[in-house]
Amino acid sequence: MTSWKCANCGYTLEKETPPEECPSCKEKCEFLDNTCYTPDCDAQGTDNRIG
Ligand SMILES: [Zn+2]
């Protein structure tokens, strides 16, 4: 399962693919891959737009 984070409101959800519309802010947001965001997981590739 992949974790996704809404770029607009920060809502996260776990799904195989990101939804078209954010369930939280009801916008067609960009969802960022939030699966692995700790430095330990660097090699696995993290969306660098997530600080
Ligand atoms: Zn949102």
mmCIF file of the protein (N, C-alpha, C, O) and its ligand, coordinates in Angstrom:
data_MODEL
# 
_entry.id   MODEL 
# 
loop_
_entity.id 
_entity.type 
_entity.pdbx_number_of_molecules 
1 polymer     1 
2 non-polymer 1 
# 
_entity_poly.entity_id                      1 
_entity_poly.type                           'polypeptide(L)' 
_entity_poly.nstd_linkage                   no 
_entity_poly.nstd_monomer                   no 
_entity_poly.pdbx_seq_one_letter_code       MTSWKCANCGYTLEKETPPEECPSCKEKCEFLDNTCYTPDCDAQGTDNRIG 
_entity_poly.pdbx_seq_one_letter_code_can   MTSWKCANCGYTLEKETPPEECPSCKEKCEFLDNTCYTPDCDAQGTDNRIG 
_entity_poly.pdbx_strand_id                 A 
# 
loop_
_entity_poly_seq.entity_id 
_entity_poly_seq.num 
_entity_poly_seq.mon_id 
_entity_poly_seq.hetero 
1 1  MET n 
1 2  THR n 
1 3  SER n 
1 4  TRP n 
1 5  LYS n 
1 6  CYS n 
1 7  ALA n 
1 8  ASN n 
1 9  CYS n 
1 10 GLY n 
1 11 TYR n 
1 12 THR n 
1 13 LEU n 
1 14 GLU n 
1 15 LYS n 
1 16 GLU n 
1 17 THR n 
1 18 PRO n 
1 19 PRO n 
1 20 GLU n 
1 21 GLU n 
1 22 CYS n 
1 23 PRO n 
1 24 SER n 
1 25 CYS n 
1 26 LYS n 
1 27 GLU n 
1 28 LYS n 
1 29 CYS n 
1 30 GLU n 
1 31 PHE n 
1 32 LEU n 
1 33 ASP n 
1 34 ASN n 
1 35 THR n 
1 36 CYS n 
1 37 TYR n 
1 38 THR n 
1 39 PRO n 
1 40 ASP n 
1 41 CYS n 
1 42 ASP n 
1 43 ALA n 
1 44 GLN n 
1 45 GLY n 
1 46 THR n 
1 47 ASP n 
1 48 ASN n 
1 49 ARG n 
1 50 ILE n 
1 51 GLY n 
# 
loop_
_struct_asym.id 
_struct_asym.entity_id 
A 1 
B 2 
# 
loop_
_chem_comp.id 
_chem_comp.type 
_chem_comp.mon_nstd_flag 
ALA 'L-peptide linking' y 
ARG 'L-peptide linking' y 
ASN 'L-peptide linking' y 
ASP 'L-peptide linking' y 
CYS 'L-peptide linking' y 
GLN 'L-peptide linking' y 
GLU 'L-peptide linking' y 
GLY 'peptide linking'   y 
ILE 'L-peptide linking' y 
LEU 'L-peptide linking' y 
LYS 'L-peptide linking' y 
MET 'L-peptide linking' y 
PHE 'L-peptide linking' y 
PRO 'L-peptide linking' y 
SER 'L-peptide linking' y 
THR 'L-peptide linking' y 
TRP 'L-peptide linking' y 
TYR 'L-peptide linking' y 
ZN  non-polymer         . 
# 
_pdbx_entity_nonpoly.entity_id   2 
_pdbx_entity_nonpoly.name        ? 
_pdbx_entity_nonpoly.comp_id     ZN 
# 
_pdbx_nonpoly_scheme.asym_id         B 
_pdbx_nonpoly_scheme.entity_id       2 
_pdbx_nonpoly_scheme.mon_id          ZN 
_pdbx_nonpoly_scheme.ndb_seq_num     1 
_pdbx_nonpoly_scheme.pdb_seq_num     101 
_pdbx_nonpoly_scheme.auth_seq_num    101 
_pdbx_nonpoly_scheme.pdb_mon_id      ZN 
_pdbx_nonpoly_scheme.auth_mon_id     ZN 
_pdbx_nonpoly_scheme.pdb_strand_id   A 
_pdbx_nonpoly_scheme.pdb_ins_code    . 
# 
loop_
_atom_site.group_PDB 
_atom_site.id 
_atom_site.type_symbol 
_atom_site.label_atom_id 
_atom_site.label_alt_id 
_atom_site.label_comp_id 
_atom_site.label_asym_id 
_atom_site.label_entity_id 
_atom_site.label_seq_id 
_atom_site.pdbx_PDB_ins_code 
_atom_site.Cartn_x 
_atom_site.Cartn_y 
_atom_site.Cartn_z 
_atom_site.occupancy 
_atom_site.B_iso_or_equiv 
_atom_site.pdbx_formal_charge 
_atom_site.auth_seq_id 
_atom_site.auth_comp_id 
_atom_site.auth_asym_id 
_atom_site.auth_atom_id 
_atom_site.pdbx_PDB_model_num 
ATOM   1   N  N  . MET A 1 1  ? 0.842   -1.200 0.000  1.00 0.00 ? 1   MET A N  1 
ATOM   2   C  CA . MET A 1 1  ? 0.000   0.000  0.000  1.00 0.00 ? 1   MET A CA 1 
ATOM   3   C  C  . MET A 1 1  ? 0.879   1.253  0.000  1.00 0.00 ? 1   MET A C  1 
ATOM   4   O  O  . MET A 1 1  ? 1.917   1.317  0.658  1.00 0.00 ? 1   MET A O  1 
ATOM   5   N  N  . THR A 1 2  ? 0.433   2.210  -0.739 1.00 0.00 ? 2   THR A N  1 
ATOM   6   C  CA . THR A 1 2  ? 1.194   3.447  -0.844 1.00 0.00 ? 2   THR A CA 1 
ATOM   7   C  C  . THR A 1 2  ? 0.492   4.547  -0.056 1.00 0.00 ? 2   THR A C  1 
ATOM   8   O  O  . THR A 1 2  ? -0.735  4.649  -0.061 1.00 0.00 ? 2   THR A O  1 
ATOM   9   N  N  . SER A 1 3  ? 1.278   5.351  0.606  1.00 0.00 ? 3   SER A N  1 
ATOM   10  C  CA . SER A 1 3  ? 0.729   6.479  1.346  1.00 0.00 ? 3   SER A CA 1 
ATOM   11  C  C  . SER A 1 3  ? 0.834   7.739  0.495  1.00 0.00 ? 3   SER A C  1 
ATOM   12  O  O  . SER A 1 3  ? 1.885   8.029  -0.076 1.00 0.00 ? 3   SER A O  1 
ATOM   13  N  N  . TRP A 1 4  ? -0.250  8.473  0.419  1.00 0.00 ? 4   TRP A N  1 
ATOM   14  C  CA . TRP A 1 4  ? -0.288  9.699  -0.379 1.00 0.00 ? 4   TRP A CA 1 
ATOM   15  C  C  . TRP A 1 4  ? -0.627  10.886 0.492  1.00 0.00 ? 4   TRP A C  1 
ATOM   16  O  O  . TRP A 1 4  ? -1.414  10.790 1.433  1.00 0.00 ? 4   TRP A O  1 
ATOM   17  N  N  . LYS A 1 5  ? -0.020  11.998 0.159  1.00 0.00 ? 5   LYS A N  1 
ATOM   18  C  CA . LYS A 1 5  ? -0.277  13.210 0.915  1.00 0.00 ? 5   LYS A CA 1 
ATOM   19  C  C  . LYS A 1 5  ? -0.764  14.304 -0.025 1.00 0.00 ? 5   LYS A C  1 
ATOM   20  O  O  . LYS A 1 5  ? -0.138  14.599 -1.042 1.00 0.00 ? 5   LYS A O  1 
ATOM   21  N  N  . CYS A 1 6  ? -1.880  14.888 0.335  1.00 0.00 ? 6   CYS A N  1 
ATOM   22  C  CA . CYS A 1 6  ? -2.418  15.984 -0.459 1.00 0.00 ? 6   CYS A CA 1 
ATOM   23  C  C  . CYS A 1 6  ? -1.485  17.192 -0.391 1.00 0.00 ? 6   CYS A C  1 
ATOM   24  O  O  . CYS A 1 6  ? -1.116  17.650 0.691  1.00 0.00 ? 6   CYS A O  1 
ATOM   25  N  N  . ALA A 1 7  ? -1.113  17.697 -1.566 1.00 0.00 ? 7   ALA A N  1 
ATOM   26  C  CA . ALA A 1 7  ? -0.203  18.837 -1.609 1.00 0.00 ? 7   ALA A CA 1 
ATOM   27  C  C  . ALA A 1 7  ? -0.894  20.118 -1.170 1.00 0.00 ? 7   ALA A C  1 
ATOM   28  O  O  . ALA A 1 7  ? -0.241  21.115 -0.862 1.00 0.00 ? 7   ALA A O  1 
ATOM   29  N  N  . ASN A 1 8  ? -2.209  20.082 -1.146 1.00 0.00 ? 8   ASN A N  1 
ATOM   30  C  CA . ASN A 1 8  ? -2.968  21.278 -0.822 1.00 0.00 ? 8   ASN A CA 1 
ATOM   31  C  C  . ASN A 1 8  ? -3.228  21.402 0.678  1.00 0.00 ? 8   ASN A C  1 
ATOM   32  O  O  . ASN A 1 8  ? -2.957  22.441 1.281  1.00 0.00 ? 8   ASN A O  1 
ATOM   33  N  N  . CYS A 1 9  ? -3.756  20.330 1.275  1.00 0.00 ? 9   CYS A N  1 
ATOM   34  C  CA . CYS A 1 9  ? -4.157  20.435 2.681  1.00 0.00 ? 9   CYS A CA 1 
ATOM   35  C  C  . CYS A 1 9  ? -3.349  19.533 3.613  1.00 0.00 ? 9   CYS A C  1 
ATOM   36  O  O  . CYS A 1 9  ? -3.459  19.641 4.835  1.00 0.00 ? 9   CYS A O  1 
ATOM   37  N  N  . GLY A 1 10 ? -2.544  18.651 3.042  1.00 0.00 ? 10  GLY A N  1 
ATOM   38  C  CA . GLY A 1 10 ? -1.711  17.801 3.882  1.00 0.00 ? 10  GLY A CA 1 
ATOM   39  C  C  . GLY A 1 10 ? -2.395  16.527 4.340  1.00 0.00 ? 10  GLY A C  1 
ATOM   40  O  O  . GLY A 1 10 ? -1.824  15.765 5.119  1.00 0.00 ? 10  GLY A O  1 
ATOM   41  N  N  . TYR A 1 11 ? -3.591  16.289 3.876  1.00 0.00 ? 11  TYR A N  1 
ATOM   42  C  CA . TYR A 1 11 ? -4.318  15.063 4.205  1.00 0.00 ? 11  TYR A CA 1 
ATOM   43  C  C  . TYR A 1 11 ? -3.568  13.857 3.649  1.00 0.00 ? 11  TYR A C  1 
ATOM   44  O  O  . TYR A 1 11 ? -3.087  13.883 2.516  1.00 0.00 ? 11  TYR A O  1 
ATOM   45  N  N  . THR A 1 12 ? -3.473  12.806 4.449  1.00 0.00 ? 12  THR A N  1 
ATOM   46  C  CA . THR A 1 12 ? -2.806  11.603 3.964  1.00 0.00 ? 12  THR A CA 1 
ATOM   47  C  C  . THR A 1 12 ? -3.777  10.432 3.920  1.00 0.00 ? 12  THR A C  1 
ATOM   48  O  O  . THR A 1 12 ? -4.694  10.328 4.735  1.00 0.00 ? 12  THR A O  1 
ATOM   49  N  N  . LEU A 1 13 ? -3.557  9.579  2.974  1.00 0.00 ? 13  LEU A N  1 
ATOM   50  C  CA . LEU A 1 13 ? -4.354  8.363  2.887  1.00 0.00 ? 13  LEU A CA 1 
ATOM   51  C  C  . LEU A 1 13 ? -3.525  7.255  2.279  1.00 0.00 ? 13  LEU A C  1 
ATOM   52  O  O  . LEU A 1 13 ? -2.558  7.504  1.559  1.00 0.00 ? 13  LEU A O  1 
ATOM   53  N  N  . GLU A 1 14 ? -3.917  6.021  2.580  1.00 0.00 ? 14  GLU A N  1 
ATOM   54  C  CA . GLU A 1 14 ? -3.201  4.884  2.029  1.00 0.00 ? 14  GLU A CA 1 
ATOM   55  C  C  . GLU A 1 14 ? -4.055  4.205  0.982  1.00 0.00 ? 14  GLU A C  1 
ATOM   56  O  O  . GLU A 1 14 ? -5.167  3.748  1.249  1.00 0.00 ? 14  GLU A O  1 
ATOM   57  N  N  . LYS A 1 15 ? -3.510  4.152  -0.199 1.00 0.00 ? 15  LYS A N  1 
ATOM   58  C  CA . LYS A 1 15 ? -4.225  3.601  -1.333 1.00 0.00 ? 15  LYS A CA 1 
ATOM   59  C  C  . LYS A 1 15 ? -3.176  3.217  -2.366 1.00 0.00 ? 15  LYS A C  1 
ATOM   60  O  O  . LYS A 1 15 ? -2.049  3.710  -2.336 1.00 0.00 ? 15  LYS A O  1 
ATOM   61  N  N  . GLU A 1 16 ? -3.558  2.333  -3.279 1.00 0.00 ? 16  GLU A N  1 
ATOM   62  C  CA . GLU A 1 16 ? -2.584  1.963  -4.310 1.00 0.00 ? 16  GLU A CA 1 
ATOM   63  C  C  . GLU A 1 16 ? -2.338  3.114  -5.273 1.00 0.00 ? 16  GLU A C  1 
ATOM   64  O  O  . GLU A 1 16 ? -1.211  3.340  -5.713 1.00 0.00 ? 16  GLU A O  1 
ATOM   65  N  N  . THR A 1 17 ? -3.391  3.827  -5.590 1.00 0.00 ? 17  THR A N  1 
ATOM   66  C  CA . THR A 1 17 ? -3.250  4.981  -6.465 1.00 0.00 ? 17  THR A CA 1 
ATOM   67  C  C  . THR A 1 17 ? -3.942  6.179  -5.812 1.00 0.00 ? 17  THR A C  1 
ATOM   68  O  O  . THR A 1 17 ? -4.935  6.004  -5.106 1.00 0.00 ? 17  THR A O  1 
ATOM   69  N  N  . PRO A 1 18 ? -3.443  7.363  -6.032 1.00 0.00 ? 18  PRO A N  1 
ATOM   70  C  CA . PRO A 1 18 ? -4.059  8.536  -5.408 1.00 0.00 ? 18  PRO A CA 1 
ATOM   71  C  C  . PRO A 1 18 ? -5.423  8.836  -6.027 1.00 0.00 ? 18  PRO A C  1 
ATOM   72  O  O  . PRO A 1 18 ? -5.629  8.606  -7.218 1.00 0.00 ? 18  PRO A O  1 
ATOM   73  N  N  . PRO A 1 19 ? -6.337  9.340  -5.235 1.00 0.00 ? 19  PRO A N  1 
ATOM   74  C  CA . PRO A 1 19 ? -7.670  9.686  -5.750 1.00 0.00 ? 19  PRO A CA 1 
ATOM   75  C  C  . PRO A 1 19 ? -7.611  10.939 -6.612 1.00 0.00 ? 19  PRO A C  1 
ATOM   76  O  O  . PRO A 1 19 ? -6.689  11.746 -6.496 1.00 0.00 ? 19  PRO A O  1 
ATOM   77  N  N  . GLU A 1 20 ? -8.598  11.087 -7.467 1.00 0.00 ? 20  GLU A N  1 
ATOM   78  C  CA . GLU A 1 20 ? -8.640  12.302 -8.289 1.00 0.00 ? 20  GLU A CA 1 
ATOM   79  C  C  . GLU A 1 20 ? -8.961  13.507 -7.441 1.00 0.00 ? 20  GLU A C  1 
ATOM   80  O  O  . GLU A 1 20 ? -8.422  14.598 -7.629 1.00 0.00 ? 20  GLU A O  1 
ATOM   81  N  N  . GLU A 1 21 ? -9.854  13.276 -6.505 1.00 0.00 ? 21  GLU A N  1 
ATOM   82  C  CA . GLU A 1 21 ? -10.305 14.392 -5.678 1.00 0.00 ? 21  GLU A CA 1 
ATOM   83  C  C  . GLU A 1 21 ? -9.977  14.104 -4.221 1.00 0.00 ? 21  GLU A C  1 
ATOM   84  O  O  . GLU A 1 21 ? -10.266 13.022 -3.709 1.00 0.00 ? 21  GLU A O  1 
ATOM   85  N  N  . CYS A 1 22 ? -9.386  15.058 -3.578 1.00 0.00 ? 22  CYS A N  1 
ATOM   86  C  CA . CYS A 1 22 ? -9.036  14.891 -2.174 1.00 0.00 ? 22  CYS A CA 1 
ATOM   87  C  C  . CYS A 1 22 ? -10.295 14.783 -1.317 1.00 0.00 ? 22  CYS A C  1 
ATOM   88  O  O  . CYS A 1 22 ? -11.172 15.642 -1.399 1.00 0.00 ? 22  CYS A O  1 
ATOM   89  N  N  . PRO A 1 23 ? -10.394 13.736 -0.496 1.00 0.00 ? 23  PRO A N  1 
ATOM   90  C  CA . PRO A 1 23 ? -11.563 13.586 0.366  1.00 0.00 ? 23  PRO A CA 1 
ATOM   91  C  C  . PRO A 1 23 ? -11.648 14.655 1.442  1.00 0.00 ? 23  PRO A C  1 
ATOM   92  O  O  . PRO A 1 23 ? -12.715 14.881 2.013  1.00 0.00 ? 23  PRO A O  1 
ATOM   93  N  N  . SER A 1 24 ? -10.554 15.300 1.715  1.00 0.00 ? 24  SER A N  1 
ATOM   94  C  CA . SER A 1 24 ? -10.526 16.292 2.779  1.00 0.00 ? 24  SER A CA 1 
ATOM   95  C  C  . SER A 1 24 ? -10.890 17.685 2.280  1.00 0.00 ? 24  SER A C  1 
ATOM   96  O  O  . SER A 1 24 ? -11.802 18.320 2.808  1.00 0.00 ? 24  SER A O  1 
ATOM   97  N  N  . CYS A 1 25 ? -10.184 18.150 1.275  1.00 0.00 ? 25  CYS A N  1 
ATOM   98  C  CA . CYS A 1 25 ? -10.430 19.528 0.832  1.00 0.00 ? 25  CYS A CA 1 
ATOM   99  C  C  . CYS A 1 25 ? -11.296 19.597 -0.430 1.00 0.00 ? 25  CYS A C  1 
ATOM   100 O  O  . CYS A 1 25 ? -11.612 20.682 -0.919 1.00 0.00 ? 25  CYS A O  1 
ATOM   101 N  N  . LYS A 1 26 ? -11.681 18.406 -0.957 1.00 0.00 ? 26  LYS A N  1 
ATOM   102 C  CA . LYS A 1 26 ? -12.617 18.325 -2.084 1.00 0.00 ? 26  LYS A CA 1 
ATOM   103 C  C  . LYS A 1 26 ? -12.118 19.029 -3.336 1.00 0.00 ? 26  LYS A C  1 
ATOM   104 O  O  . LYS A 1 26 ? -12.897 19.459 -4.187 1.00 0.00 ? 26  LYS A O  1 
ATOM   105 N  N  . GLU A 1 27 ? -10.811 19.134 -3.422 1.00 0.00 ? 27  GLU A N  1 
ATOM   106 C  CA . GLU A 1 27 ? -10.227 19.732 -4.610 1.00 0.00 ? 27  GLU A CA 1 
ATOM   107 C  C  . GLU A 1 27 ? -9.512  18.648 -5.402 1.00 0.00 ? 27  GLU A C  1 
ATOM   108 O  O  . GLU A 1 27 ? -9.183  17.586 -4.875 1.00 0.00 ? 27  GLU A O  1 
ATOM   109 N  N  . LYS A 1 28 ? -9.281  18.933 -6.668 1.00 0.00 ? 28  LYS A N  1 
ATOM   110 C  CA . LYS A 1 28 ? -8.451  18.019 -7.446 1.00 0.00 ? 28  LYS A CA 1 
ATOM   111 C  C  . LYS A 1 28 ? -6.997  18.358 -7.182 1.00 0.00 ? 28  LYS A C  1 
ATOM   112 O  O  . LYS A 1 28 ? -6.363  19.110 -7.922 1.00 0.00 ? 28  LYS A O  1 
ATOM   113 N  N  . CYS A 1 29 ? -6.494  17.785 -6.113 1.00 0.00 ? 29  CYS A N  1 
ATOM   114 C  CA . CYS A 1 29 ? -5.170  18.132 -5.645 1.00 0.00 ? 29  CYS A CA 1 
ATOM   115 C  C  . CYS A 1 29 ? -4.126  17.228 -6.262 1.00 0.00 ? 29  CYS A C  1 
ATOM   116 O  O  . CYS A 1 29 ? -4.423  16.168 -6.813 1.00 0.00 ? 29  CYS A O  1 
ATOM   117 N  N  . GLU A 1 30 ? -2.923  17.677 -6.150 1.00 0.00 ? 30  GLU A N  1 
ATOM   118 C  CA . GLU A 1 30 ? -1.809  16.820 -6.477 1.00 0.00 ? 30  GLU A CA 1 
ATOM   119 C  C  . GLU A 1 30 ? -1.480  15.992 -5.234 1.00 0.00 ? 30  GLU A C  1 
ATOM   120 O  O  . GLU A 1 30 ? -1.343  16.534 -4.137 1.00 0.00 ? 30  GLU A O  1 
ATOM   121 N  N  . PHE A 1 31 ? -1.357  14.691 -5.414 1.00 0.00 ? 31  PHE A N  1 
ATOM   122 C  CA . PHE A 1 31 ? -0.999  13.837 -4.292 1.00 0.00 ? 31  PHE A CA 1 
ATOM   123 C  C  . PHE A 1 31 ? 0.460   13.428 -4.402 1.00 0.00 ? 31  PHE A C  1 
ATOM   124 O  O  . PHE A 1 31 ? 0.916   12.949 -5.440 1.00 0.00 ? 31  PHE A O  1 
ATOM   125 N  N  . LEU A 1 32 ? 1.171   13.627 -3.314 1.00 0.00 ? 32  LEU A N  1 
ATOM   126 C  CA . LEU A 1 32 ? 2.587   13.311 -3.289 1.00 0.00 ? 32  LEU A CA 1 
ATOM   127 C  C  . LEU A 1 32 ? 2.805   11.973 -2.604 1.00 0.00 ? 32  LEU A C  1 
ATOM   128 O  O  . LEU A 1 32 ? 2.120   11.633 -1.639 1.00 0.00 ? 32  LEU A O  1 
ATOM   129 N  N  . ASP A 1 33 ? 3.760   11.227 -3.113 1.00 0.00 ? 33  ASP A N  1 
ATOM   130 C  CA . ASP A 1 33 ? 4.067   9.933  -2.520 1.00 0.00 ? 33  ASP A CA 1 
ATOM   131 C  C  . ASP A 1 33 ? 4.706   10.134 -1.153 1.00 0.00 ? 33  ASP A C  1 
ATOM   132 O  O  . ASP A 1 33 ? 5.807   10.671 -1.031 1.00 0.00 ? 33  ASP A O  1 
ATOM   133 N  N  . ASN A 1 34 ? 4.000   9.700  -0.155 1.00 0.00 ? 34  ASN A N  1 
ATOM   134 C  CA . ASN A 1 34 ? 4.385   9.945  1.234  1.00 0.00 ? 34  ASN A CA 1 
ATOM   135 C  C  . ASN A 1 34 ? 4.839   8.645  1.912  1.00 0.00 ? 34  ASN A C  1 
ATOM   136 O  O  . ASN A 1 34 ? 5.002   8.583  3.131  1.00 0.00 ? 34  ASN A O  1 
ATOM   137 N  N  . THR A 1 35 ? 5.035   7.624  1.095  1.00 0.00 ? 35  THR A N  1 
ATOM   138 C  CA . THR A 1 35 ? 5.260   6.293  1.643  1.00 0.00 ? 35  THR A CA 1 
ATOM   139 C  C  . THR A 1 35 ? 6.472   6.224  2.553  1.00 0.00 ? 35  THR A C  1 
ATOM   140 O  O  . THR A 1 35 ? 6.435   5.626  3.628  1.00 0.00 ? 35  THR A O  1 
ATOM   141 N  N  . CYS A 1 36 ? 7.533   6.842  2.102  1.00 0.00 ? 36  CYS A N  1 
ATOM   142 C  CA . CYS A 1 36 ? 8.771   6.695  2.838  1.00 0.00 ? 36  CYS A CA 1 
ATOM   143 C  C  . CYS A 1 36 ? 9.448   8.056  2.935  1.00 0.00 ? 36  CYS A C  1 
ATOM   144 O  O  . CYS A 1 36 ? 10.056  8.529  1.975  1.00 0.00 ? 36  CYS A O  1 
ATOM   145 N  N  . TYR A 1 37 ? 9.337   8.667  4.078  1.00 0.00 ? 37  TYR A N  1 
ATOM   146 C  CA . TYR A 1 37 ? 9.814   10.037 4.186  1.00 0.00 ? 37  TYR A CA 1 
ATOM   147 C  C  . TYR A 1 37 ? 10.923  10.209 5.213  1.00 0.00 ? 37  TYR A C  1 
ATOM   148 O  O  . TYR A 1 37 ? 11.343  11.332 5.491  1.00 0.00 ? 37  TYR A O  1 
ATOM   149 N  N  . THR A 1 38 ? 11.389  9.128  5.767  1.00 0.00 ? 38  THR A N  1 
ATOM   150 C  CA . THR A 1 38 ? 12.481  9.252  6.730  1.00 0.00 ? 38  THR A CA 1 
ATOM   151 C  C  . THR A 1 38 ? 13.825  9.154  6.021  1.00 0.00 ? 38  THR A C  1 
ATOM   152 O  O  . THR A 1 38 ? 13.922  8.507  4.978  1.00 0.00 ? 38  THR A O  1 
ATOM   153 N  N  . PRO A 1 39 ? 14.856  9.779  6.560  1.00 0.00 ? 39  PRO A N  1 
ATOM   154 C  CA . PRO A 1 39 ? 16.168  9.744  5.909  1.00 0.00 ? 39  PRO A CA 1 
ATOM   155 C  C  . PRO A 1 39 ? 16.667  8.318  5.688  1.00 0.00 ? 39  PRO A C  1 
ATOM   156 O  O  . PRO A 1 39 ? 17.397  8.059  4.731  1.00 0.00 ? 39  PRO A O  1 
ATOM   157 N  N  . ASP A 1 40 ? 16.288  7.412  6.547  1.00 0.00 ? 40  ASP A N  1 
ATOM   158 C  CA . ASP A 1 40 ? 16.718  6.025  6.401  1.00 0.00 ? 40  ASP A CA 1 
ATOM   159 C  C  . ASP A 1 40 ? 16.275  5.405  5.088  1.00 0.00 ? 40  ASP A C  1 
ATOM   160 O  O  . ASP A 1 40 ? 16.909  4.488  4.566  1.00 0.00 ? 40  ASP A O  1 
ATOM   161 N  N  . CYS A 1 41 ? 15.195  5.917  4.575  1.00 0.00 ? 41  CYS A N  1 
ATOM   162 C  CA . CYS A 1 41 ? 14.607  5.337  3.377  1.00 0.00 ? 41  CYS A CA 1 
ATOM   163 C  C  . CYS A 1 41 ? 15.037  6.066  2.110  1.00 0.00 ? 41  CYS A C  1 
ATOM   164 O  O  . CYS A 1 41 ? 14.454  5.861  1.045  1.00 0.00 ? 41  CYS A O  1 
ATOM   165 N  N  . ASP A 1 42 ? 16.025  6.890  2.218  1.00 0.00 ? 42  ASP A N  1 
ATOM   166 C  CA . ASP A 1 42 ? 16.445  7.741  1.118  1.00 0.00 ? 42  ASP A CA 1 
ATOM   167 C  C  . ASP A 1 42 ? 16.585  7.004  -0.204 1.00 0.00 ? 42  ASP A C  1 
ATOM   168 O  O  . ASP A 1 42 ? 16.105  7.457  -1.243 1.00 0.00 ? 42  ASP A O  1 
ATOM   169 N  N  . ALA A 1 43 ? 17.245  5.871  -0.145 1.00 0.00 ? 43  ALA A N  1 
ATOM   170 C  CA . ALA A 1 43 ? 17.568  5.141  -1.367 1.00 0.00 ? 43  ALA A CA 1 
ATOM   171 C  C  . ALA A 1 43 ? 16.320  4.651  -2.092 1.00 0.00 ? 43  ALA A C  1 
ATOM   172 O  O  . ALA A 1 43 ? 16.365  4.377  -3.291 1.00 0.00 ? 43  ALA A O  1 
ATOM   173 N  N  . GLN A 1 44 ? 15.224  4.541  -1.381 1.00 0.00 ? 44  GLN A N  1 
ATOM   174 C  CA . GLN A 1 44 ? 14.013  4.024  -2.014 1.00 0.00 ? 44  GLN A CA 1 
ATOM   175 C  C  . GLN A 1 44 ? 13.281  5.092  -2.814 1.00 0.00 ? 44  GLN A C  1 
ATOM   176 O  O  . GLN A 1 44 ? 12.316  4.797  -3.520 1.00 0.00 ? 44  GLN A O  1 
ATOM   177 N  N  . GLY A 1 45 ? 13.734  6.309  -2.704 1.00 0.00 ? 45  GLY A N  1 
ATOM   178 C  CA . GLY A 1 45 ? 13.117  7.355  -3.498 1.00 0.00 ? 45  GLY A CA 1 
ATOM   179 C  C  . GLY A 1 45 ? 11.921  7.953  -2.815 1.00 0.00 ? 45  GLY A C  1 
ATOM   180 O  O  . GLY A 1 45 ? 10.911  7.282  -2.602 1.00 0.00 ? 45  GLY A O  1 
ATOM   181 N  N  . THR A 1 46 ? 12.031  9.178  -2.481 1.00 0.00 ? 46  THR A N  1 
ATOM   182 C  CA . THR A 1 46 ? 10.931  9.888  -1.853 1.00 0.00 ? 46  THR A CA 1 
ATOM   183 C  C  . THR A 1 46 ? 10.660  11.134 -2.669 1.00 0.00 ? 46  THR A C  1 
ATOM   184 O  O  . THR A 1 46 ? 11.578  11.737 -3.227 1.00 0.00 ? 46  THR A O  1 
ATOM   185 N  N  . ASP A 1 47 ? 9.440   11.503 -2.733 1.00 0.00 ? 47  ASP A N  1 
ATOM   186 C  CA . ASP A 1 47 ? 9.130   12.739 -3.425 1.00 0.00 ? 47  ASP A CA 1 
ATOM   187 C  C  . ASP A 1 47 ? 9.817   13.902 -2.721 1.00 0.00 ? 47  ASP A C  1 
ATOM   188 O  O  . ASP A 1 47 ? 9.533   14.179 -1.555 1.00 0.00 ? 47  ASP A O  1 
ATOM   189 N  N  . ASN A 1 48 ? 10.699  14.567 -3.407 1.00 0.00 ? 48  ASN A N  1 
ATOM   190 C  CA . ASN A 1 48 ? 11.511  15.601 -2.742 1.00 0.00 ? 48  ASN A CA 1 
ATOM   191 C  C  . ASN A 1 48 ? 10.731  16.870 -2.446 1.00 0.00 ? 48  ASN A C  1 
ATOM   192 O  O  . ASN A 1 48 ? 11.279  17.812 -1.874 1.00 0.00 ? 48  ASN A O  1 
ATOM   193 N  N  . ARG A 1 49 ? 9.463   16.910 -2.824 1.00 0.00 ? 49  ARG A N  1 
ATOM   194 C  CA . ARG A 1 49 ? 8.660   18.067 -2.480 1.00 0.00 ? 49  ARG A CA 1 
ATOM   195 C  C  . ARG A 1 49 ? 8.137   17.963 -1.059 1.00 0.00 ? 49  ARG A C  1 
ATOM   196 O  O  . ARG A 1 49 ? 7.585   18.922 -0.520 1.00 0.00 ? 49  ARG A O  1 
ATOM   197 N  N  . ILE A 1 50 ? 8.313   16.782 -0.450 1.00 0.00 ? 50  ILE A N  1 
ATOM   198 C  CA . ILE A 1 50 ? 7.958   16.626 0.945  1.00 0.00 ? 50  ILE A CA 1 
ATOM   199 C  C  . ILE A 1 50 ? 9.202   16.885 1.785  1.00 0.00 ? 50  ILE A C  1 
ATOM   200 O  O  . ILE A 1 50 ? 10.194  16.161 1.693  1.00 0.00 ? 50  ILE A O  1 
ATOM   201 N  N  . GLY A 1 51 ? 9.134   17.905 2.585  1.00 0.00 ? 51  GLY A N  1 
ATOM   202 C  CA . GLY A 1 51 ? 10.283  18.286 3.371  1.00 0.00 ? 51  GLY A CA 1 
ATOM   203 C  C  . GLY A 1 51 ? 10.586  17.224 4.378  1.00 0.00 ? 51  GLY A C  1 
ATOM   204 O  O  . GLY A 1 51 ? 11.535  17.358 5.151  1.00 0.00 ? 51  GLY A O  1 
HETATM 205 ZN ZN . ZN  B 2 .  ? -6.571  18.046 0.154  1.00 0.00 2 101 ZN  A ZN 1 
# 
